[in-house]
Amino acid sequence: MVAPPSVPSLAAFPAGPLVVPGVPGGPELLVVLLVAILLFGVPLVAVAGAYLYLKRDVTIEELEGRIAELEAEREGSVDATGTDGEES
């Protein structure tokens, strides 16, 4: 008679059945993730912030120029007609 194959006991898996030797576990993966965020995330946020800050200055200058154009246009219409440009 042939004996059935034996099932390994839990003693064969000292840390659990899903642990593979040489593969980092939970805490090690968290450390790797934290280092990746520090290496790539922080510089990315800094570059994006600097870009938005510099773009803000250009946008403000464009808006100030547009306001000056509209004020000059309004003053020109007041001088030419004597009114605020309203039609009666």
ChimeraX commands (.cxc) that place a marker at each C-alpha (Angstrom):
marker #1 position 0.00,0.00,0.00 radius 0.5
marker #1 position 1.24,3.52,-0.90 radius 0.5
marker #1 position 1.19,6.17,1.80 radius 0.5
marker #1 position -0.52,9.47,0.95 radius 0.5
marker #1 position 1.79,12.47,0.52 radius 0.5
marker #1 position 2.36,14.25,3.77 radius 0.5
marker #1 position 1.35,17.87,4.25 radius 0.5
marker #1 position 4.17,20.01,5.64 radius 0.5
marker #1 position 3.54,21.27,9.13 radius 0.5
marker #1 position 3.57,24.93,10.13 radius 0.5
marker #1 position 7.08,24.41,11.47 radius 0.5
marker #1 position 8.23,24.24,7.85 radius 0.5
marker #1 position 7.12,27.88,7.40 radius 0.5
marker #1 position 8.71,29.78,10.30 radius 0.5
marker #1 position 7.38,33.23,9.28 radius 0.5
marker #1 position 4.23,32.17,7.46 radius 0.5
marker #1 position 3.40,30.52,4.16 radius 0.5
marker #1 position 3.51,33.74,2.07 radius 0.5
marker #1 position 7.01,34.83,3.05 radius 0.5
marker #1 position 9.56,34.37,0.29 radius 0.5
marker #1 position 13.19,34.54,1.37 radius 0.5
marker #1 position 15.02,37.54,-0.04 radius 0.5
marker #1 position 11.89,39.61,-0.79 radius 0.5
marker #1 position 11.43,42.70,1.41 radius 0.5
marker #1 position 8.49,42.64,3.80 radius 0.5
marker #1 position 6.05,45.35,4.84 radius 0.5
marker #1 position 8.33,47.69,6.85 radius 0.5
marker #1 position 11.09,47.48,4.27 radius 0.5
marker #1 position 8.66,48.31,1.46 radius 0.5
marker #1 position 7.44,51.35,3.44 radius 0.5
marker #1 position 11.02,52.59,3.79 radius 0.5
marker #1 position 11.62,52.11,0.04 radius 0.5
marker #1 position 8.38,54.01,-0.71 radius 0.5
marker #1 position 9.38,56.85,1.63 radius 0.5
marker #1 position 12.80,57.15,-0.03 radius 0.5
marker #1 position 11.18,57.15,-3.49 radius 0.5
marker #1 position 8.82,59.94,-2.43 radius 0.5
marker #1 position 11.72,61.98,-1.07 radius 0.5
marker #1 position 13.83,61.45,-4.19 radius 0.5
marker #1 position 11.15,62.10,-6.80 radius 0.5
marker #1 position 8.13,63.71,-5.14 radius 0.5
marker #1 position 9.71,66.63,-3.32 radius 0.5
marker #1 position 11.76,67.90,-6.31 radius 0.5
marker #1 position 8.73,67.49,-8.57 radius 0.5
marker #1 position 6.58,69.59,-6.24 radius 0.5
marker #1 position 9.35,72.21,-5.98 radius 0.5
marker #1 position 9.69,72.51,-9.77 radius 0.5
marker #1 position 5.91,72.71,-10.24 radius 0.5
marker #1 position 5.66,75.36,-7.51 radius 0.5
marker #1 position 8.41,77.47,-9.06 radius 0.5
marker #1 position 6.76,77.21,-12.48 radius 0.5
marker #1 position 3.39,78.32,-11.12 radius 0.5
marker #1 position 5.00,81.19,-9.18 radius 0.5
marker #1 position 6.81,82.48,-12.28 radius 0.5
marker #1 position 3.70,81.99,-14.45 radius 0.5
marker #1 position 1.72,84.03,-11.89 radius 0.5
marker #1 position 4.05,87.01,-12.40 radius 0.5
marker #1 position 3.62,86.86,-16.18 radius 0.5
marker #1 position -0.17,86.56,-15.84 radius 0.5
marker #1 position -0.31,89.59,-13.53 radius 0.5
marker #1 position 1.70,91.64,-16.03 radius 0.5
marker #1 position -0.65,90.60,-18.86 radius 0.5
marker #1 position -3.71,91.56,-16.81 radius 0.5
marker #1 position -2.21,94.93,-15.85 radius 0.5
marker #1 position -1.49,95.63,-19.53 radius 0.5
marker #1 position -5.06,94.69,-20.48 radius 0.5
marker #1 position -6.45,96.98,-17.76 radius 0.5
marker #1 position -4.31,99.85,-19.08 radius 0.5
marker #1 position -5.63,99.20,-22.62 radius 0.5
marker #1 position -9.24,99.19,-21.44 radius 0.5
marker #1 position -8.77,102.37,-19.40 radius 0.5
marker #1 position -7.16,104.10,-22.40 radius 0.5
marker #1 position -10.02,102.90,-24.62 radius 0.5
marker #1 position -12.59,104.18,-22.14 radius 0.5
marker #1 position -10.88,107.56,-21.83 radius 0.5
marker #1 position -10.76,107.82,-25.62 radius 0.5
marker #1 position -14.51,107.16,-25.92 radius 0.5
marker #1 position -15.31,109.70,-23.20 radius 0.5
marker #1 position -13.19,112.39,-24.88 radius 0.5
marker #1 position -14.68,111.78,-28.34 radius 0.5
marker #1 position -18.39,111.71,-27.43 radius 0.5
marker #1 position -18.56,113.59,-24.17 radius 0.5
marker #1 position -20.36,110.65,-22.54 radius 0.5
marker #1 position -19.32,107.33,-21.12 radius 0.5
marker #1 position -19.91,105.59,-24.42 radius 0.5
marker #1 position -23.60,104.94,-23.71 radius 0.5
marker #1 position -26.08,105.17,-26.56 radius 0.5
marker #1 position -29.44,106.87,-26.00 radius 0.5
marker link #1:1,2 radius 0.2
marker link #1:2,3 radius 0.2
marker link #1:3,4 radius 0.2
marker link #1:4,5 radius 0.2
marker link #1:5,6 radius 0.2
marker link #1:6,7 radius 0.2
marker link #1:7,8 radius 0.2
marker link #1:8,9 radius 0.2
marker link #1:9,10 radius 0.2
marker link #1:10,11 radius 0.2
marker link #1:11,12 radius 0.2
marker link #1:12,13 radius 0.2
marker link #1:13,14 radius 0.2
marker link #1:14,15 radius 0.2
marker link #1:15,16 radius 0.2
marker link #1:16,17 radius 0.2
marker link #1:17,18 radius 0.2
marker link #1:18,19 radius 0.2
marker link #1:19,20 radius 0.2
marker link #1:20,21 radius 0.2
marker link #1:21,22 radius 0.2
marker link #1:22,23 radius 0.2
marker link #1:23,24 radius 0.2
marker link #1:24,25 radius 0.2
marker link #1:25,26 radius 0.2
marker link #1:26,27 radius 0.2
marker link #1:27,28 radius 0.2
marker link #1:28,29 radius 0.2
marker link #1:29,30 radius 0.2
marker link #1:30,31 radius 0.2
marker link #1:31,32 radius 0.2
marker link #1:32,33 radius 0.2
marker link #1:33,34 radius 0.2
marker link #1:34,35 radius 0.2
marker link #1:35,36 radius 0.2
marker link #1:36,37 radius 0.2
marker link #1:37,38 radius 0.2
marker link #1:38,39 radius 0.2
marker link #1:39,40 radius 0.2
marker link #1:40,41 radius 0.2
marker link #1:41,42 radius 0.2
marker link #1:42,43 radius 0.2
marker link #1:43,44 radius 0.2
marker link #1:44,45 radius 0.2
marker link #1:45,46 radius 0.2
marker link #1:46,47 radius 0.2
marker link #1:47,48 radius 0.2
marker link #1:48,49 radius 0.2
marker link #1:49,50 radius 0.2
marker link #1:50,51 radius 0.2
marker link #1:51,52 radius 0.2
marker link #1:52,53 radius 0.2
marker link #1:53,54 radius 0.2
marker link #1:54,55 radius 0.2
marker link #1:55,56 radius 0.2
marker link #1:56,57 radius 0.2
marker link #1:57,58 radius 0.2
marker link #1:58,59 radius 0.2
marker link #1:59,60 radius 0.2
marker link #1:60,61 radius 0.2
marker link #1:61,62 radius 0.2
marker link #1:62,63 radius 0.2
marker link #1:63,64 radius 0.2
marker link #1:64,65 radius 0.2
marker link #1:65,66 radius 0.2
marker link #1:66,67 radius 0.2
marker link #1:67,68 radius 0.2
marker link #1:68,69 radius 0.2
marker link #1:69,70 radius 0.2
marker link #1:70,71 radius 0.2
marker link #1:71,72 radius 0.2
marker link #1:72,73 radius 0.2
marker link #1:73,74 radius 0.2
marker link #1:74,75 radius 0.2
marker link #1:75,76 radius 0.2
marker link #1:76,77 radius 0.2
marker link #1:77,78 radius 0.2
marker link #1:78,79 radius 0.2
marker link #1:79,80 radius 0.2
marker link #1:80,81 radius 0.2
marker link #1:81,82 radius 0.2
marker link #1:82,83 radius 0.2
marker link #1:83,84 radius 0.2
marker link #1:84,85 radius 0.2
marker link #1:85,86 radius 0.2
marker link #1:86,87 radius 0.2
marker link #1:87,88 radius 0.2
view
